């Protein structure tokens, strides 16, 4: 089975800190995604990448950046964390297309205080 | 503009009865639809999918129905079990398009013993 691993399950950071969320997948998937999940708002796409060093903005990229230097790793960066970035962050990966869509990691619950 | 809508934020059913979760979409280019299940503190997991060339797909207790003319799909769970209590996300994609899944906001299903 494809595994998508997010480096931290829970993080607490201070306002203004630079935060790195790491995601690694082990099945040579081309596509990788970062979402955040908030109550009542569902899954919102922050950024995605369809190849190494390629990235595209999703629906809510403000305050975030990403890095994909290797195919298996996709990092989400909060340049200066703010309290409204407290959320569940979910990484996902996929082949260019499969009938099963994306494989998600277990998520990182980030709290910014 | 929400392209995939799950209008019921929550649903409560008795164990053993049928659960019906609904999803509407507006983009007529969508041709593949998926349902994901998400437990708290975990990532979403793929549940079942359907292509637009079909109107029904069944997998054990789970059946997805697609009504293309109404741009509506539904997930039926029969019989419902307490372990089915989770948030269910509907997702849609245009396979000839961006290949990005568009998610609904989710429906929280509670199955009472």
Interface residues (C-beta under 8 A of the other chain):
Chain A: X4 X9 X31 X37 X40 X41 X42 X43 X45 X48 X90 X92 X96 X97 X99 X100 X101 X102 X103 X104 X105 X106 X107 X109
Chain B: X6 X9 X32 X34 X36 X38 X41 X42 X43 X44 X45 X46 X49 X89 X91 X93 X95 X99 X100 X101 X103 X104 X105 X106
